[in-house]
Amino acid sequence: MKSDDRAEGQAKEEFEKRLAKARKAARPRAPLLSGPPGSVGEGADDLYDEETLERLGFEPARDLGFPGMPPFTRGVQPNMYRGRLWTMRQYAGFGTAEESNARYHYLLSQGQTGLSVAFDLPTQMGRDSDHALAAGEVGRVGVAIDSLGDMRRLLAGLPLDTISTSMTINATAAILLSLYIAVADEAGVPRDKLRGTIQNDILKEYIARGTYIYPPRPSIRLISDIFAFCSKDAPNWNTISISGYHMREAGCDAAQEIAFTLADGIAYVKAAVEAGLDVDDFGGQLSFFFNGHNNLLEEIAKFRAARRLWSSIMQERFGAKTDRARALKFHCQTAGMTLLAQQPMVNVVRVAMQALAAVLGGCQSLHTNGFDEALGLPTAEAATLALRTQQVIGYESGVTDFVDPLGGSYAVEALTTRLEQAAREYIRRVDELGGMVSAIEQGYVQREIQAAAYRYQLEIEEKKRIIVGLNEFASESPPVPVMKIDPRIEREQAERTRAWRAEHDTPAKAESLAVIDRVAKDGRENLLPPILAAVKAGATVGEISDVLRAAWGEHTEILTI
């Protein structure tokens, strides 16, 4: 044995002796880290070193590579934020189109670099604002958009040829995208100049959120139609944002967030390939949406593991040849479920920490929550402070001067590898159940998330997981201003929509809706062209959605115990 090796061995023995003594006084810790299926998680190791990585099978040349190259562990661009910062994309929308438009112009004036549109529940569920089921929800959690007139007002004065717009919309994504394109067409903006994203991830609605309309299989057909349409007509538009965010909000852990998100992605890519699309034609238009949660290092590792695993999936399962098709681009939003109504100003710290994890993990765009979002929609002041949080990280922290600054850290590389391995095991189980649609129909994914959420809540109640201001360090805090929506908005929006329908009650609109009905039932043509024609003829979100309801039926929730 060389003298250096002998000295190192002696040092390790001495360290372990000291560690054994130190453990006697160690504070109790929750099993914070995610594990494979059947695991209840595990605590962090006392020491991460080369031996840890060797045990995990970590190979730097294979698992790290270079930034901007497969497997993209270190990021999707070679120079990352040294080239340009992530898009600062604050999620906003409330009340009428005019009010939301004013908020967008304000945020852009404050340095925001991309738009993110929140829609109200009736819009998400394909109900016009005057529908009985829309009562009490119009303009509450987002902006009400019923018609082309509403979309014109929402986008008034915004430079659609230069700005990137994200729309968080799923069951009615094809309709809202068509409305956006129709406004761009009217403004003379070429479709190949349009940049943005529609969420368009219906599978996670069945799993975790609930704003679905149609059954899974016709819904996936509609998503494939969007892929095909945009690959030719709007090549710079991201056709889907495959979302783990909502599953994490529902209670899944980090490994499940990776696994179930990528399993959804597998289902969408498989459907598109089976419909005759080339994975290298549409693969680069896929994007992802992840949660930025509290455990800083685990979150950084989560983003890195997701990139590495997706690159492998696209190459090995689908034969993707281009780097663009294999690169996982993602938007991150800080974790709403971690925000407290108690001591709401402490949420500023939580949001900053979560945003830092997203940046260190290599996000392409980021939304930082307002500190008051446990109480309601963010006020203008809270939204501005959230944006300033990103700007301080981007311009003052110095982390953007380095590409993948934590790459090579024993702890981060170990966590990245463990999360990738755990996610692979979950995906294997989904495959055994026949894929993600079948796994959802059998309730497997929902049950796994419910079990993880229960464990998390139990840890809080047993004080194994300390939440500042909730189960420890509680104190009274002064009230903060809460944003309220004027109830007159609902009445005025409903009246405007009724007037729009009356004005556009024409044979051309009726014919356009009949074409949608025929194409939906036939299943051989792309639905996007007739939907686009219908919105230009004056059809509303509710009218088009009702035609598809009649053609496809409505999904009934799968109950799990």
C-alpha positions as CSV (number, residue, x, y, z in Angstrom):
1,M,0.0,0.0,0.0
2,K,1.3,3.4,-0.9
3,S,2.0,5.8,2.0
4,D,-0.7,8.2,0.6
5,D,-3.3,5.5,0.6
6,R,-2.3,4.4,4.1
7,A,-2.6,7.9,5.4
8,E,-6.0,8.3,3.7
9,G,-7.2,5.1,5.3
10,Q,-6.0,6.1,8.7
11,A,-7.7,9.5,8.3
12,K,-11.0,7.8,7.3
13,E,-10.8,5.5,10.4
14,E,-10.3,8.6,12.6
15,F,-13.2,10.4,10.9
16,E,-15.5,7.5,11.5
17,K,-14.6,7.4,15.2
18,R,-15.3,11.1,15.6
19,L,-18.5,10.7,13.6
20,A,-19.7,7.9,15.9
21,K,-19.2,10.1,18.9
22,A,-20.9,13.1,17.2
23,R,-23.9,11.1,16.2
24,K,-24.9,10.7,19.9
25,A,-25.7,14.4,20.0
26,A,-27.2,14.7,16.5
27,R,-30.6,16.3,16.1
28,P,-33.4,14.1,14.8
29,R,-34.1,14.6,11.1
30,A,-37.0,13.7,8.9
31,P,-36.5,11.2,6.0
32,L,-36.3,14.1,3.6
33,L,-34.9,12.4,0.5
34,S,-37.0,10.6,-2.1
35,G,-36.5,6.9,-2.7
36,P,-37.7,4.2,-5.1
37,P,-41.2,2.7,-5.0
38,G,-42.1,1.2,-1.7
39,S,-39.5,3.4,0.1
40,V,-40.4,5.9,2.8
41,G,-37.4,7.9,2.0
42,E,-34.1,8.2,3.8
43,G,-32.0,10.8,5.5
44,A,-28.9,12.4,4.0
45,D,-25.7,10.4,4.4
46,D,-23.1,11.6,6.9
47,L,-20.5,11.8,4.3
48,Y,-20.5,11.9,0.5
49,D,-17.2,11.0,-1.2
50,E,-15.7,9.1,-4.2
51,E,-16.7,5.8,-2.6
52,T,-20.4,7.0,-2.5
53,L,-20.3,7.7,-6.2
54,E,-18.6,4.4,-7.0
55,R,-21.3,2.4,-5.0
56,L,-24.0,4.2,-7.0
57,G,-22.3,3.3,-10.3
58,F,-21.6,7.0,-11.2
59,E,-19.4,7.4,-14.3
60,P,-18.4,11.0,-15.0
61,A,-17.8,10.6,-18.7
62,R,-21.2,8.9,-19.2
63,D,-23.3,10.7,-16.5
64,L,-21.9,14.2,-16.6
65,G,-20.6,15.1,-20.1
66,F,-20.5,18.7,-21.1
67,P,-23.1,21.5,-20.9
68,G,-25.3,21.7,-24.0
69,M,-24.5,18.1,-25.0
70,P,-26.1,14.8,-24.2
71,P,-27.0,13.7,-21.6
72,F,-27.5,17.4,-20.7
73,T,-27.0,16.8,-16.9
74,R,-25.1,20.0,-16.8
75,G,-27.6,22.1,-18.8
76,V,-29.1,22.4,-22.2
77,Q,-26.9,25.3,-23.4
78,P,-23.1,25.2,-23.5
79,N,-22.7,28.6,-21.7
80,M,-26.1,28.6,-19.9
81,Y,-26.6,32.0,-18.1
82,R,-23.3,33.3,-19.2
83,G,-25.0,33.7,-22.5
84,R,-28.4,35.0,-21.4
85,L,-30.4,34.7,-18.2
86,W,-33.5,32.5,-17.9
87,T,-36.8,34.0,-18.9
88,M,-38.4,35.8,-15.9
89,R,-42.0,34.7,-16.5
90,Q,-44.4,35.8,-13.8
91,Y,-47.8,33.9,-13.9
92,A,-50.6,36.5,-14.0
93,G,-54.2,36.8,-15.0
94,F,-57.4,37.9,-13.2
95,G,-60.7,39.5,-13.9
96,T,-61.3,40.8,-17.4
97,A,-58.9,40.8,-20.3
98,E,-58.4,44.5,-19.9
99,E,-57.3,44.2,-16.3
100,S,-54.9,41.3,-17.1
101,N,-53.5,43.2,-20.0
102,A,-52.7,46.2,-17.7
103,R,-50.9,43.8,-15.3
104,Y,-48.8,42.4,-18.2
105,H,-47.8,45.8,-19.4
106,Y,-46.8,46.7,-15.8
107,L,-44.7,43.6,-15.3
108,L,-42.9,44.1,-18.6
109,S,-42.2,47.7,-17.5
110,Q,-40.6,46.3,-14.3
111,G,-38.2,44.1,-16.2
112,Q,-40.2,40.9,-16.8
113,T,-39.0,39.1,-19.9
114,G,-41.9,36.8,-20.8
115,L,-45.6,36.5,-20.3
116,S,-47.4,33.8,-18.5
117,V,-51.2,33.8,-18.7
118,A,-53.5,32.4,-16.0
119,F,-57.0,31.5,-17.0
120,D,-60.1,31.3,-14.8
121,L,-61.7,27.9,-14.1
122,P,-64.6,28.4,-16.6
123,T,-62.2,29.0,-19.4
124,Q,-60.1,26.0,-18.3
125,M,-63.3,23.8,-18.2
126,G,-64.7,25.0,-21.6
127,R,-67.6,27.0,-20.1
128,D,-68.5,30.5,-21.3
129,S,-68.8,33.1,-18.6
130,D,-72.6,33.2,-18.7
131,H,-73.0,29.4,-18.2
132,A,-74.7,28.3,-15.0
133,L,-71.7,26.3,-13.9
134,A,-69.4,29.3,-14.2
135,A,-71.3,31.2,-11.5
136,G,-68.9,32.5,-8.8
137,E,-65.7,31.6,-10.7
138,V,-65.5,34.1,-13.5
139,G,-62.2,36.0,-13.3
140,R,-61.3,34.5,-9.9
141,V,-58.2,32.5,-10.3
142,G,-57.3,33.8,-13.8
143,V,-58.6,35.9,-16.7
144,A,-61.9,35.1,-18.4
145,I,-61.5,34.4,-22.1
146,D,-64.6,33.4,-24.0
147,S,-64.1,34.7,-27.5
148,L,-61.7,36.2,-30.1
149,G,-62.8,39.6,-28.8
150,D,-61.5,38.8,-25.3
151,M,-58.2,37.5,-26.7
152,R,-57.8,40.8,-28.7
153,R,-58.2,42.8,-25.5
154,L,-55.9,40.5,-23.5
155,L,-53.0,40.9,-26.1
156,A,-53.6,44.6,-27.0
157,G,-50.3,46.5,-27.4
158,L,-48.1,43.4,-26.7
159,P,-45.3,42.7,-29.3
160,L,-46.3,39.2,-30.3
161,D,-43.4,39.0,-32.8
162,T,-40.8,39.5,-30.1
163,I,-42.2,38.4,-26.8
164,S,-42.6,34.8,-25.5
165,T,-46.0,33.9,-24.1
166,S,-46.9,30.9,-21.9
167,M,-50.5,29.9,-21.5
168,T,-51.4,27.6,-18.6
169,I,-54.3,25.8,-20.3
170,N,-55.0,22.1,-20.9
171,A,-58.4,20.7,-21.8
172,T,-59.1,23.8,-24.0
173,A,-55.5,24.3,-25.1
174,A,-56.3,23.9,-28.8
175,I,-59.0,26.6,-28.6
176,L,-56.9,29.1,-26.7
177,L,-53.9,28.5,-29.0
178,S,-56.2,29.1,-32.0
179,L,-57.4,32.4,-30.4
180,Y,-53.8,33.5,-29.9
181,I,-52.9,32.6,-33.5
182,A,-56.0,34.4,-34.8
183,V,-55.0,37.6,-33.1
184,A,-51.4,37.3,-34.5
185,D,-52.8,36.7,-38.0
186,E,-54.9,39.8,-37.6
187,A,-51.8,41.8,-36.6
188,G,-49.8,40.5,-39.5
189,V,-47.4,38.6,-37.3
190,P,-46.0,35.5,-39.2
191,R,-46.8,32.3,-37.4
192,D,-43.1,31.2,-37.5
193,K,-42.3,34.3,-35.4
194,L,-44.6,33.3,-32.5
195,R,-42.8,32.1,-29.5
196,G,-44.4,30.6,-26.4
197,T,-45.8,27.5,-24.8
198,I,-49.2,26.0,-24.0
199,Q,-49.3,23.6,-21.1
200,N,-51.5,21.2,-22.9
201,D,-50.7,18.3,-20.5
202,I,-54.0,16.6,-19.9
203,L,-52.7,13.4,-18.2
204,K,-51.6,15.3,-15.1
205,E,-55.2,16.7,-14.9
206,Y,-56.5,13.2,-14.4
207,I,-53.8,12.6,-11.8
208,A,-53.6,15.7,-9.7
209,R,-55.6,18.7,-10.7
210,G,-58.9,17.9,-12.2
211,T,-59.5,20.4,-15.1
212,Y,-60.2,17.7,-17.7
213,I,-63.2,17.5,-19.9
214,Y,-62.9,14.6,-22.3
215,P,-61.7,11.0,-21.8
216,P,-57.9,10.4,-22.0
217,R,-57.7,8.8,-25.4
218,P,-59.5,11.5,-27.5
219,S,-57.7,14.1,-25.4
220,I,-54.3,12.6,-26.4
221,R,-55.4,12.6,-30.0
222,L,-56.1,16.3,-29.8
223,I,-52.6,16.9,-28.3
224,S,-51.0,14.9,-31.2
225,D,-53.0,17.2,-33.6
226,I,-51.4,20.2,-31.9
227,F,-47.9,18.7,-32.3
228,A,-48.5,18.1,-36.0
229,F,-50.0,21.5,-36.6
230,C,-47.3,23.5,-34.8
231,S,-44.4,21.5,-36.3
232,K,-45.4,23.0,-39.7
233,D,-47.3,26.2,-38.9
234,A,-45.7,27.5,-35.7
235,P,-42.3,25.8,-35.4
236,N,-41.0,28.0,-32.6
237,W,-44.0,27.4,-30.3
238,N,-43.6,24.8,-27.5
239,T,-46.6,22.5,-28.0
240,I,-46.7,21.1,-24.5
241,S,-45.4,21.8,-21.0
242,I,-45.3,18.3,-19.5
243,S,-46.0,19.1,-15.9
244,G,-44.8,17.7,-12.6
245,Y,-45.6,20.8,-10.8
246,H,-49.2,19.9,-9.9
247,M,-48.3,16.4,-8.9
248,R,-45.8,17.8,-6.4
249,E,-48.4,20.3,-5.1
250,A,-50.7,17.2,-4.6
251,G,-48.0,15.6,-2.5
252,C,-45.7,13.5,-4.5
253,D,-42.0,13.5,-3.7
254,A,-39.0,14.5,-5.9
255,A,-38.4,11.0,-7.4
256,Q,-42.1,10.6,-8.3
257,E,-42.2,14.1,-9.8
258,I,-39.5,13.1,-12.2
259,A,-40.9,9.7,-12.9
260,F,-44.6,10.6,-13.5
261,T,-43.7,13.7,-15.5
262,L,-41.5,11.8,-17.8
263,A,-43.9,8.9,-18.0
264,D,-46.5,11.4,-19.2
265,G,-44.0,12.6,-21.7
266,I,-43.4,9.0,-22.9
267,A,-47.2,8.6,-23.5
268,Y,-47.4,11.8,-25.5
269,V,-44.4,11.0,-27.7
270,K,-45.6,7.5,-28.3
271,A,-49.0,8.7,-29.4
272,A,-47.4,11.3,-31.7
273,V,-45.0,8.7,-33.3
274,E,-47.9,6.3,-33.7
275,A,-49.8,9.1,-35.5
276,G,-47.0,9.2,-38.0
277,L,-44.9,12.1,-36.7
278,D,-41.1,12.1,-36.7
279,V,-39.7,12.4,-33.2
280,D,-36.9,14.7,-34.4
281,D,-39.5,17.0,-36.0
282,F,-41.6,17.7,-32.9
283,G,-39.3,16.6,-30.0
284,G,-37.6,20.0,-29.8
285,Q,-41.0,21.6,-29.2
286,L,-41.6,19.7,-26.0
287,S,-41.0,21.5,-22.8
288,F,-41.5,20.6,-19.1
289,F,-42.8,22.3,-16.0
290,F,-41.3,21.4,-12.5
291,N,-41.9,22.5,-9.0
292,G,-39.3,24.3,-7.0
293,H,-39.6,22.9,-3.5
294,N,-37.8,23.5,-0.2
295,N,-34.9,21.0,-0.1
296,L,-32.3,23.0,-1.9
297,L,-29.8,20.2,-2.9
298,E,-32.5,17.6,-3.6
299,E,-34.3,20.1,-5.9
300,I,-31.1,20.9,-7.8
301,A,-30.4,17.2,-8.2
302,K,-33.9,16.6,-9.4
303,F,-33.6,19.0,-12.3
304,R,-30.3,17.5,-13.3
305,A,-31.6,13.9,-13.0
306,A,-34.7,14.7,-15.1
307,R,-32.5,16.1,-18.0
308,R,-30.3,13.0,-17.9
309,L,-33.1,10.6,-17.9
310,W,-35.2,12.3,-20.6
311,S,-32.2,12.4,-22.9
312,S,-31.8,8.6,-22.5
313,I,-35.5,7.9,-23.0
314,M,-35.7,9.9,-26.2
315,Q,-32.7,8.2,-27.7
316,E,-33.3,4.6,-26.5
317,R,-37.1,4.4,-26.7
318,F,-37.8,6.6,-29.7
319,G,-34.6,6.8,-31.6
320,A,-34.2,10.6,-31.4
321,K,-31.1,11.6,-33.3
322,T,-30.9,15.4,-32.8
323,D,-29.7,17.0,-29.6
324,R,-32.7,19.4,-29.8
325,A,-35.1,16.4,-29.5
326,R,-33.2,15.0,-26.6
327,A,-32.8,18.1,-24.5
328,L,-35.2,18.6,-21.7
329,K,-36.1,22.3,-21.4
330,F,-38.1,23.3,-18.3
331,H,-40.0,26.1,-16.6
332,C,-40.0,26.2,-12.9
333,Q,-42.5,27.7,-10.5
334,T,-41.8,28.0,-6.8
335,A,-43.9,25.7,-4.6
336,G,-47.3,27.2,-3.7
337,M,-48.0,24.4,-1.2
338,T,-45.1,25.5,1.0
339,L,-46.5,29.0,1.4
340,L,-48.1,29.8,4.8
341,A,-50.9,32.1,5.7
342,Q,-49.2,32.4,9.1
343,Q,-46.3,34.9,9.1
344,P,-46.7,35.4,5.3
345,M,-43.6,37.6,5.1
346,V,-41.5,34.5,5.8
347,N,-42.7,33.2,2.5
348,V,-40.3,35.7,0.9
349,V,-37.4,33.6,2.2
350,R,-38.9,30.4,1.0
351,V,-39.5,31.7,-2.5
352,A,-36.0,33.0,-2.7
353,M,-34.5,29.7,-1.7
354,Q,-36.7,27.7,-4.1
355,A,-35.8,30.1,-6.9
356,L,-32.1,29.7,-6.3
357,A,-32.5,26.0,-6.5
358,A,-34.2,26.4,-9.9
359,V,-31.4,28.6,-11.2
360,L,-28.6,26.3,-9.9
361,G,-30.6,23.4,-11.5
362,G,-30.6,25.1,-14.9
363,C,-34.1,26.3,-15.6
364,Q,-35.0,28.0,-18.8
365,S,-37.8,30.1,-17.3
366,L,-39.0,30.8,-13.8
367,H,-42.0,32.1,-11.9
368,T,-41.6,33.2,-8.3
369,N,-44.7,33.2,-6.2
370,G,-45.9,36.2,-4.3
371,F,-45.5,36.0,-0.5
372,D,-49.3,36.5,-0.1
373,E,-50.5,33.7,-2.3
374,A,-51.6,31.6,0.6
375,L,-54.2,34.3,1.1
376,G,-55.3,35.1,-2.4
377,L,-54.1,36.3,-5.8
378,P,-50.9,38.3,-5.4
379,T,-51.1,42.1,-5.1
380,A,-49.1,44.2,-7.4
381,E,-46.6,44.8,-4.6
382,A,-46.2,41.1,-3.9
383,A,-45.8,40.4,-7.6
384,T,-43.2,43.0,-8.0
385,L,-41.2,41.7,-5.0
386,A,-41.4,38.2,-6.5
387,L,-39.9,39.5,-9.7
388,R,-37.2,41.4,-7.8
389,T,-36.2,38.2,-6.2
390,Q,-35.3,36.7,-9.6
391,Q,-33.5,39.9,-10.6
392,V,-31.4,39.8,-7.4
393,I,-30.4,36.2,-8.1
394,G,-29.7,37.0,-11.7
395,Y,-27.8,40.2,-11.4
396,E,-26.3,40.2,-7.8
397,S,-25.7,36.7,-6.6
398,G,-22.9,35.8,-8.9
399,V,-24.2,32.2,-9.5
400,T,-24.9,33.1,-13.2
401,D,-21.2,33.5,-13.8
402,F,-20.7,29.7,-13.6
403,V,-22.2,26.9,-15.7
404,D,-23.6,24.1,-13.5
405,P,-21.8,25.5,-10.4
406,L,-22.5,22.5,-8.2
407,G,-21.6,19.9,-10.8
408,G,-19.0,17.5,-9.4
409,S,-20.1,18.0,-5.8
410,Y,-20.1,14.6,-4.2
411,A,-23.5,15.2,-2.6
412,V,-25.2,16.7,-5.6
413,E,-23.9,14.0,-8.0
414,A,-25.0,11.3,-5.5
415,L,-28.4,12.8,-5.1
416,T,-28.8,13.2,-8.9
417,T,-27.9,9.6,-9.5
418,R,-30.2,8.3,-6.7
419,L,-33.1,10.3,-8.0
420,E,-32.5,9.1,-11.6
421,Q,-32.4,5.4,-10.4
422,A,-35.6,5.8,-8.3
423,A,-37.4,7.5,-11.2
424,R,-36.4,4.7,-13.5
425,E,-37.9,2.2,-11.1
426,Y,-41.2,4.1,-11.0
427,I,-41.3,4.3,-14.8
428,R,-40.6,0.5,-15.0
429,R,-43.7,-0.1,-12.9
430,V,-45.8,2.2,-15.1
431,D,-44.6,0.3,-18.1
432,E,-45.6,-3.0,-16.5
433,L,-49.1,-1.6,-16.1
434,G,-49.3,-0.8,-19.8
435,G,-48.1,2.8,-19.9
436,M,-49.2,6.0,-18.2
437,V,-52.8,6.1,-19.5
438,S,-53.4,2.6,-18.3
439,A,-51.7,3.3,-15.0
440,I,-53.9,6.4,-14.4
441,E,-57.0,4.4,-15.3
442,Q,-56.0,1.8,-12.7
443,G,-55.4,4.5,-10.1
444,Y,-51.7,3.5,-9.5
445,V,-50.3,7.0,-9.9
446,Q,-53.0,8.6,-7.8
447,R,-52.4,6.1,-5.0
448,E,-48.7,6.6,-5.0
449,I,-49.1,10.4,-4.7
450,Q,-51.7,10.0,-2.0
451,A,-49.4,7.8,0.1
452,A,-46.5,10.3,-0.3
453,A,-48.7,13.2,0.7
454,Y,-49.9,11.3,3.8
455,R,-46.3,10.6,4.8
456,Y,-45.3,14.3,4.4
457,Q,-48.3,15.5,6.4
458,L,-47.6,12.9,9.1
459,E,-44.0,14.1,9.4
460,I,-45.3,17.7,9.9
461,E,-47.8,16.6,12.6
462,E,-45.2,14.5,14.4
463,K,-42.6,17.4,14.1
464,K,-40.2,15.2,12.2
465,R,-40.4,17.9,9.6
466,I,-40.2,21.5,11.0
467,I,-42.2,24.1,9.2
468,V,-41.3,27.6,10.5
469,G,-44.4,29.4,11.8
470,L,-46.6,26.3,11.5
471,N,-45.4,23.5,13.9
472,E,-42.6,25.5,15.4
473,F,-41.7,29.2,16.0
474,A,-45.3,30.3,15.7
475,S,-46.1,33.9,16.5
476,E,-48.7,36.5,15.6
477,S,-48.1,38.6,12.5
478,P,-49.8,41.8,11.3
479,P,-52.3,41.3,8.5
480,V,-51.2,42.0,5.0
481,P,-53.3,43.5,2.2
482,V,-55.3,40.9,0.2
483,M,-56.3,41.3,-3.4
484,K,-60.1,41.1,-4.1
485,I,-61.9,40.7,-7.4
486,D,-64.8,43.0,-8.0
487,P,-68.0,40.9,-8.2
488,R,-69.3,43.2,-11.0
489,I,-66.7,41.7,-13.3
490,E,-68.7,38.4,-13.6
491,R,-71.9,40.1,-14.6
492,E,-70.2,42.4,-17.1
493,Q,-68.2,39.6,-18.7
494,A,-71.3,37.4,-19.0
495,E,-73.2,40.2,-20.7
496,R,-70.3,40.8,-23.1
497,T,-70.2,37.2,-24.0
498,R,-73.9,37.0,-24.7
499,A,-73.7,40.0,-26.9
500,W,-70.7,38.5,-28.8
501,R,-72.6,35.3,-29.5
502,A,-75.7,37.2,-30.7
503,E,-73.5,39.3,-33.0
504,H,-71.8,36.2,-34.5
505,D,-74.8,33.9,-34.8
506,T,-74.1,33.3,-38.5
507,P,-74.2,30.5,-41.0
508,A,-70.4,30.6,-41.3
509,K,-70.0,29.9,-37.5
510,A,-72.6,27.1,-37.6
511,E,-70.8,25.5,-40.5
512,S,-67.4,25.8,-38.8
513,L,-68.8,24.0,-35.7
514,A,-70.3,21.3,-37.9
515,V,-66.8,20.7,-39.4
516,I,-65.3,20.3,-36.0
517,D,-68.0,17.8,-35.1
518,R,-67.3,15.8,-38.2
519,V,-63.5,15.8,-37.9
520,A,-63.7,14.9,-34.1
521,K,-65.9,11.9,-34.9
522,D,-64.0,10.8,-38.0
523,G,-60.6,10.9,-36.3
524,R,-58.6,11.1,-39.6
525,E,-58.0,14.8,-40.0
526,N,-56.2,17.4,-37.8
527,L,-58.6,19.3,-35.6
528,L,-56.6,22.5,-35.4
529,P,-57.5,24.0,-38.8
530,P,-61.3,23.7,-38.2
531,I,-60.9,25.0,-34.6
532,L,-58.9,28.0,-35.9
533,A,-61.6,28.6,-38.6
534,A,-64.3,28.5,-36.0
535,V,-62.7,31.0,-33.6
536,K,-62.2,33.4,-36.6
537,A,-65.9,32.9,-37.4
538,G,-66.8,34.0,-33.9
539,A,-67.3,30.6,-32.1
540,T,-66.7,30.8,-28.3
541,V,-64.6,28.6,-26.1
542,G,-67.8,27.1,-24.7
543,E,-69.4,26.5,-28.1
544,I,-66.4,24.6,-29.4
545,S,-66.0,22.7,-26.2
546,D,-69.6,21.6,-26.3
547,V,-69.3,20.2,-29.8
548,L,-66.3,18.1,-28.6
549,R,-68.3,17.0,-25.5
550,A,-71.1,15.8,-27.8
551,A,-68.6,13.9,-30.0
552,W,-66.3,12.4,-27.3
553,G,-68.2,12.4,-24.1
554,E,-66.9,13.6,-20.7
555,H,-64.4,11.9,-18.4
556,T,-65.6,10.6,-15.0
557,E,-63.1,10.9,-12.2
558,I,-61.4,7.6,-11.2
559,L,-61.8,7.2,-7.4
560,T,-58.9,5.6,-5.5
561,I,-58.6,4.5,-2.0
